[in-house]
Amino acid sequence: MLDTHDATGLADLVRKRQVSAEELLEMSIARTELANPSYNFIAQKLYEYGRAAIKNGLPDGPLKGVPWLIKDLHTHIAGERTGQGSRSYNGYRATVTSELVKRHQAAGLVIFGKTTTPEFGLSGTTESLATGVTRNPWNEKHIAGGSSGGSAAAVAAGIIPAAHATDGGGSIRIPASCCGLFGLKPSRGRVPMGPNRTEGWGGMSVHHAVTRSVRDSALLLDLTHGLEPGSRYSAPSADGSFTSQLNKSPGKLRVALVLTPPAGSPVDPECIMATRAAAKLLEELGHHVEEAQPKVDMAAIGEANFAVLSTSLAADIDDRAKITGIAPSADVLEKITMVFYGIGKKMDGMSVSRAHNIFQQTAYDMAIFMQDYDIILSPTLATPPPKTGIHDLDHENMRQWGEAVSQFTPFTGLYNITGQPSMSLPLAMSESGLPIGVMMSGRYGGEATLFRLASQVETAQPWWNNMSLAARRR
């Protein structure tokens, strides 16, 4: 049942009383206990919390009774642990419940755990000294991606059909690509992040989900998007619900095919091949595809990104240290994190202000580019999922680590800078049997177009039976 239905389908079974919420939860818990020793996707077990939610009566939401996992990064349940993938958060218990979690619960979702993340979400792989190595259900020697790798591994392993995820530089799309799932990063300001803060990493970070089906992603966005108290801005609303877009034709779209990363780094031929195959499919569906390259200053963008990320991180680390009385050190933070922290402490305010100016200029440049195009099509990643132990934060040399990470994920981060929606679709497999995602990105506020296109592609080239559930082949 967990293998053959998406979240929408499971909720329908609950409504028809063909299965109960209790039965679904116990199935997912049993599978977690069986699979987690191999894949290590659970950071916090909240089994009794989920059982109590059902016992106390679930809201009659559209996803009533569907088991759910939330990522253990800036996503809180009052009284429960939030670990952030860091030893510095050992013993921390949240004092508030995140607005997004409240919306998950109002939808009827049953939270029974929190998923693993690298320390503070800093890497494209989910490996940390706090929670260990999260492994890809397609091949345990390879990464599940990051920083939402725990959520992606859980879905790919057949524990649940969808899970909460966040994306500050690719952290929804990277693990979706690695694990053969659909992953959409919404527009900046679309989904709530408070109440502790209503934006993260200077507006680069957003929340949503990794899913098996496109319709689950659309429904989840319908149930969670919109202003929250204290919101500084909100993404433009779609014409109708996101779910309603799935039955609408996208029309003939103008697609820019981008095969070379903005910084010019190399791309694995298998990823190029997968993207060209997707371009051919789009042409067969009636869209116009041509190779084009947006002109952005990647050197300036890289420096700006580093300034905002390092200072944001340093502020969070210092705030935590004030509470614990434990000074930031290698005893509680990983090696690369400590480098970020040291740089962030020394960064001046002028550099951060200039960084935001660069972000705004980049968003403008991309908006002008997209006056001629509806969609940008590119590889999600520059290689298939690499082995573990390469991109983790336990490295001495920051420059080497940074080069390895940027060469693996050279396409995703641009859309966090600009705030545009972007999605990874599981359209290919490597010769070694690992998933390869293809990325399609739209105009700011343009999720409706992305969902229309994703639904069309999913219908033309379904991925459920051969792509999105590694557990089926075991």
C-alpha positions in Angstrom: 0.0 0.0 0.0 2.8 2.5 0.9 4.5 1.4 -2.3 1.5 1.7 -4.6 -0.1 5.0 -3.5 1.0 8.6 -3.2 -0.1 10.7 -0.3 -3.3 11.8 -2.1 -4.1 8.2 -2.8 -3.5 7.2 0.8 -5.8 10.0 2.1 -8.5 8.8 -0.3 -8.2 5.3 1.2 -8.6 6.7 4.7 -11.7 8.7 3.7 -13.2 5.6 2.2 -12.3 3.7 5.4 -10.3 1.1 3.4 -7.5 1.7 5.8 -7.2 3.6 9.1 -4.7 6.3 10.1 -3.5 4.0 12.8 -2.7 1.3 10.3 -0.8 3.6 8.0 1.2 5.0 10.8 2.2 1.6 12.2 3.1 0.4 8.6 5.4 3.4 8.3 6.9 2.9 11.7 7.6 -0.8 11.0 9.2 0.1 7.7 11.3 2.8 9.4 12.6 0.3 12.0 13.5 -2.1 9.2 15.1 0.3 6.8 16.7 3.0 8.9 19.7 0.9 10.0 20.7 0.7 6.3 19.9 4.2 5.1 20.0 6.3 8.3 17.3 8.9 7.5 15.7 9.4 10.9 17.2 12.1 13.2 14.4 12.1 15.8 11.8 9.4 16.4 8.4 10.8 17.3 6.4 7.6 17.2 4.4 8.3 20.3 3.8 11.9 19.2 2.1 10.5 16.0 0.1 8.0 17.9 -1.1 10.6 20.3 -2.2 12.9 17.4 -4.4 10.1 16.0 -5.8 9.2 19.4 -6.7 12.9 20.1 -8.5 13.2 16.8 -7.0 14.4 13.5 -8.3 17.5 11.7 -10.5 16.7 8.7 -7.9 18.0 6.2 -7.3 16.8 2.6 -4.4 14.6 3.8 -6.0 13.2 6.9 -4.2 10.1 8.2 -1.2 10.3 5.9 2.1 9.6 7.8 4.6 12.5 7.6 8.2 13.3 8.3 9.6 16.8 8.8 13.2 17.8 8.2 15.2 18.4 11.4 16.4 21.9 10.3 14.7 25.2 11.5 11.4 23.3 11.7 10.1 23.0 15.2 7.5 21.2 17.4 7.1 22.8 20.8 8.7 20.5 23.4 10.4 18.3 20.9 14.1 18.2 19.9 15.4 20.1 17.0 19.0 19.0 16.2 19.9 21.0 13.1 22.4 18.2 12.2 24.8 19.6 14.8 26.3 18.5 18.1 25.9 22.1 19.2 22.2 21.5 19.5 22.3 18.4 21.7 19.6 18.7 24.3 17.8 21.5 22.6 14.0 21.4 22.7 11.9 23.9 20.8 9.7 26.3 22.6 7.4 27.1 19.6 5.8 25.1 16.8 6.6 26.3 13.3 3.8 27.9 11.3 4.5 25.4 8.5 4.2 22.4 10.9 0.8 23.8 12.1 -0.3 23.9 8.5 0.9 20.3 8.0 -1.1 19.2 11.0 -4.2 21.2 9.9 -4.0 19.2 6.6 -4.4 16.0 8.6 -0.8 14.8 8.2 0.5 12.6 11.0 4.1 13.5 12.1 6.1 10.6 13.4 9.7 11.7 13.0 12.3 14.2 11.9 14.7 13.5 9.1 18.5 13.9 8.9 20.3 16.9 7.5 24.0 17.9 7.4 25.1 20.4 10.0 22.9 23.5 9.5 22.1 22.3 5.9 25.5 23.4 4.6 26.2 20.5 2.2 24.7 18.7 -0.8 25.1 15.4 1.0 23.5 14.4 4.3 26.5 13.3 6.4 27.2 14.7 9.8 29.1 13.9 13.0 25.8 14.4 14.9 23.6 11.8 13.1 26.0 9.9 10.8 25.8 9.1 7.1 22.5 9.0 5.2 22.7 6.6 2.3 20.9 6.3 -1.0 18.4 3.5 -1.2 19.3 2.9 -4.8 22.9 2.2 -3.8 24.1 2.4 -0.1 27.6 3.4 -1.2 26.3 6.6 -2.7 24.9 9.8 -1.2 21.2 10.5 -0.9 21.9 14.2 -1.6 21.5 17.1 0.8 20.5 18.9 2.7 17.1 17.2 2.6 18.7 13.8 2.1 17.0 12.1 5.0 13.6 13.1 3.6 14.5 11.9 0.1 15.9 8.6 1.4 12.8 7.9 3.4 10.5 8.5 0.4 12.8 6.5 -2.0 12.9 3.6 0.5 9.1 3.4 0.6 8.6 4.6 4.1 6.1 7.4 3.1 5.2 8.8 -0.3 6.2 12.4 0.4 8.2 14.3 3.1 9.0 17.8 4.1 12.2 19.4 2.7 14.0 22.7 2.5 16.1 24.4 -0.1 18.7 27.1 0.4 21.0 26.3 -2.5 19.4 23.2 -4.1 18.5 21.1 -1.0 15.1 19.9 -2.4 16.3 19.4 -5.9 19.7 17.8 -5.2 18.3 14.9 -3.1 15.3 14.6 -5.4 17.7 14.0 -8.3 19.9 11.6 -6.3 16.9 9.5 -5.1 14.7 9.5 -8.2 11.9 11.8 -6.9 10.0 14.9 -7.9 11.3 18.0 -6.0 10.0 21.5 -6.5 11.6 24.6 -4.8 8.8 27.2 -4.6 9.3 30.9 -5.1 10.7 33.0 -2.4 8.0 34.0 0.1 5.6 31.3 -1.0 5.8 29.0 2.1 6.0 30.2 5.8 9.3 29.8 7.7 8.4 31.4 11.0 7.7 32.3 13.7 11.3 32.5 14.8 12.2 34.1 11.4 10.3 34.5 8.2 13.2 34.1 5.9 16.5 32.2 6.0 20.0 32.9 4.5 18.9 36.3 3.3 15.9 35.0 1.5 17.7 32.1 -0.3 16.1 29.4 1.7 12.5 28.0 1.2 10.4 25.1 2.5 8.3 22.5 0.6 8.7 18.8 0.0 10.1 15.9 -2.0 7.4 13.6 -3.5 6.8 10.7 -5.8 4.0 12.4 -7.7 3.5 15.8 -9.1 -0.1 16.0 -7.7 1.2 15.5 -4.1 3.6 18.4 -4.5 0.8 20.7 -5.9 -1.6 19.7 -3.1 1.0 20.2 -0.4 1.7 23.7 -1.7 -2.0 24.5 -1.8 -2.2 23.4 1.9 0.8 25.3 3.1 1.4 28.5 1.1 0.5 32.0 2.0 1.3 34.8 4.4 2.2 34.2 8.0 2.3 36.8 10.9 5.4 39.0 10.3 5.8 38.1 6.6 7.9 40.8 4.8 6.7 39.7 1.4 4.7 37.0 -0.3 5.0 35.4 -3.8 2.2 36.3 -6.3 -0.8 33.9 -6.2 -1.6 31.6 -9.0 -4.8 31.8 -11.0 -6.7 29.1 -9.0 -5.2 26.4 -6.9 -1.9 24.7 -7.7 -3.8 21.4 -7.9 -6.1 22.9 -10.5 -3.1 23.6 -12.8 -2.5 19.9 -13.3 -5.5 19.6 -15.6 -4.6 22.6 -17.7 -2.4 22.7 -20.8 0.8 24.6 -20.4 0.4 25.8 -24.0 3.4 26.1 -26.3 6.3 27.1 -24.0 9.5 28.8 -25.0 12.3 26.8 -23.4 16.0 27.8 -23.0 18.2 24.8 -23.0 21.2 25.4 -20.7 23.9 22.6 -20.8 26.9 24.6 -19.5 26.8 25.8 -15.9 27.0 29.6 -15.4 30.5 29.2 -14.0 31.6 26.9 -16.9 32.5 23.8 -14.9 32.3 20.4 -16.6 29.1 18.2 -16.7 29.0 14.4 -16.9 28.0 13.2 -20.3 25.2 11.1 -18.8 23.6 14.3 -17.3 23.9 16.0 -20.6 22.3 13.1 -22.4 19.4 13.0 -19.9 18.8 16.8 -20.4 18.9 16.5 -24.2 16.4 13.6 -24.0 14.2 15.8 -21.9 14.5 18.6 -24.5 13.5 16.2 -27.2 10.5 15.1 -25.1 9.4 18.8 -24.7 9.7 19.3 -28.4 7.5 16.3 -29.0 5.0 17.8 -26.6 4.8 20.9 -28.8 7.2 23.2 -27.0 10.0 25.3 -28.6 13.4 24.5 -27.3 16.6 26.4 -28.2 20.1 26.6 -26.5 20.6 29.8 -24.7 22.6 31.1 -21.7 21.7 33.8 -19.2 24.4 36.3 -18.6 25.2 36.5 -14.9 28.3 37.4 -13.0 29.0 34.1 -11.2 32.2 35.3 -9.6 30.3 38.2 -7.9 27.4 35.9 -7.1 29.7 33.4 -5.4 31.3 36.1 -3.2 27.9 37.5 -2.3 26.5 34.1 -1.5 29.5 33.4 0.8 29.0 36.7 2.6 25.4 36.2 3.3 25.7 32.5 4.2 28.7 32.8 6.5 27.4 35.8 8.4 23.9 34.2 8.8 25.6 31.0 10.1 27.9 32.9 12.5 25.0 34.8 14.0 23.1 31.5 14.6 26.1 29.8 16.1 26.8 32.7 18.4 23.2 32.9 19.5 23.3 29.2 20.4 26.6 29.6 22.2 25.1 32.3 24.4 22.4 29.9 25.5 24.6 26.9 26.2 27.6 28.8 27.5 29.7 26.5 25.2 32.1 28.4 22.9 32.1 27.4 19.2 34.8 24.9 18.7 35.7 21.6 16.9 34.1 19.9 20.0 30.6 20.9 18.9 31.0 22.0 15.2 32.4 20.3 12.1 35.6 21.5 10.4 34.0 23.2 7.4 31.4 24.8 9.6 34.1 26.3 11.8 35.7 27.9 8.7 32.4 29.4 7.7 32.0 30.6 11.3 35.4 32.3 11.4 34.9 34.0 8.1 31.4 35.2 9.0 32.7 36.7 12.2 35.2 38.8 10.3 32.8 39.9 7.5 31.9 43.6 7.5 28.5 45.0 7.1 29.3 46.7 3.8 30.1 43.3 2.2 26.8 41.9 3.3 25.0 45.0 1.9 26.8 44.7 -1.4 25.9 41.0 -1.5 22.2 41.8 -1.3 22.7 44.4 -4.1 24.3 41.7 -6.2 21.4 39.3 -5.5 18.9 42.0 -6.6 20.9 42.7 -9.8 21.0 39.0 -10.6 17.3 38.6 -10.1 16.8 41.6 -12.5 19.1 40.1 -15.1 17.3 36.7 -14.9 13.9 38.4 -15.2 15.0 40.2 -18.3 16.4 36.9 -19.8 13.1 35.2 -19.0 11.1 37.8 -21.0 12.1 35.7 -23.9 11.6 32.3 -22.3 9.0 30.6 -20.1 11.3 27.8 -18.8 15.0 27.1 -18.4 15.9 23.5 -18.9 19.2 22.2 -17.5 20.7 19.2 -15.7 19.9 19.2 -12.0 23.4 18.1 -11.1 26.7 17.9 -12.9 27.2 14.2 -12.1 25.1 11.2 -10.9 25.1 10.8 -7.1 28.8 10.4 -5.9 29.9 8.1 -3.2 29.8 9.2 0.5 32.7 10.8 2.2 33.5 13.4 -0.5 31.1 16.3 0.2 30.7 16.0 3.9 31.8 18.8 6.3 34.6 16.9 8.0 37.3 18.2 5.7 40.4 20.2 6.5 40.8 22.1 3.2 37.9 24.6 2.6 39.0 25.5 -0.9 39.1 21.9 -2.1 35.7 21.2 -0.4 34.1 24.2 -1.9 35.4 23.3 -5.4 34.0 19.8 -5.1 30.6 21.0 -3.9 30.3 23.7 -6.6 31.3 21.3 -9.4 28.7 18.8 -8.2 25.9 21.4 -7.9 26.6 24.2 -10.4 23.1 24.7 -11.6 20.8 24.8 -8.6 21.9 27.8 -6.5 21.2 30.5 -9.0 17.5 30.1 -8.4 17.8 30.5 -4.7 19.6 33.8 -5.4 16.8 35.0 -7.7 13.9 33.5 -5.8 12.6 31.7 -8.9 10.7 28.4 -8.6 12.6 25.4 -9.9 11.9 21.7 -10.0 13.9 18.4 -10.5 12.1 15.6 -12.4 13.3 12.0 -12.2 13.6 11.3 -16.0 16.8 9.2 -16.4 19.0 6.6 -14.9 22.8 6.3 -15.1 24.4 3.1 -16.6 25.4 2.2 -13.0 21.7 2.3 -11.9 21.5 5.6 -10.1 18.9 8.3 -10.7 19.6 11.4 -12.8 17.3 14.4 -12.4 16.5 17.1 -15.0 15.8 20.6 -13.8 13.1 23.0 -15.1 12.9 26.5 -13.7 10.3 29.2 -14.2 9.7 32.9 -13.7 9.3 34.2 -10.2 5.9 33.3 -8.9 5.4 30.9 -11.8 4.7 27.6 -10.0 1.5 27.3 -12.0 3.4 27.0 -15.3 5.8 24.5 -13.7 3.0 22.3 -12.4 1.2 22.3 -15.7 4.4 21.3 -17.5 5.4 18.7 -14.8 2.0 17.1 -15.1 2.3 17.0 -18.9 5.7 15.4 -18.6 4.7 12.9 -15.9 1.8 11.8 -18.2 4.0 11.4 -21.2 6.9 9.7 -19.4 5.6 8.2 -16.1 8.4 7.6 -13.6 6.5 5.7 -10.8 7.0 2.2 -12.0 10.7 2.4 -12.8 12.1 5.4 -11.0 10.7 6.8 -7.8 10.8 3.9 -5.4 14.1 2.1 -4.8 12.4 -0.2 -2.4 10.5 -1.9 -5.2 13.6 -3.5 -6.6 14.8 -5.0 -3.3 
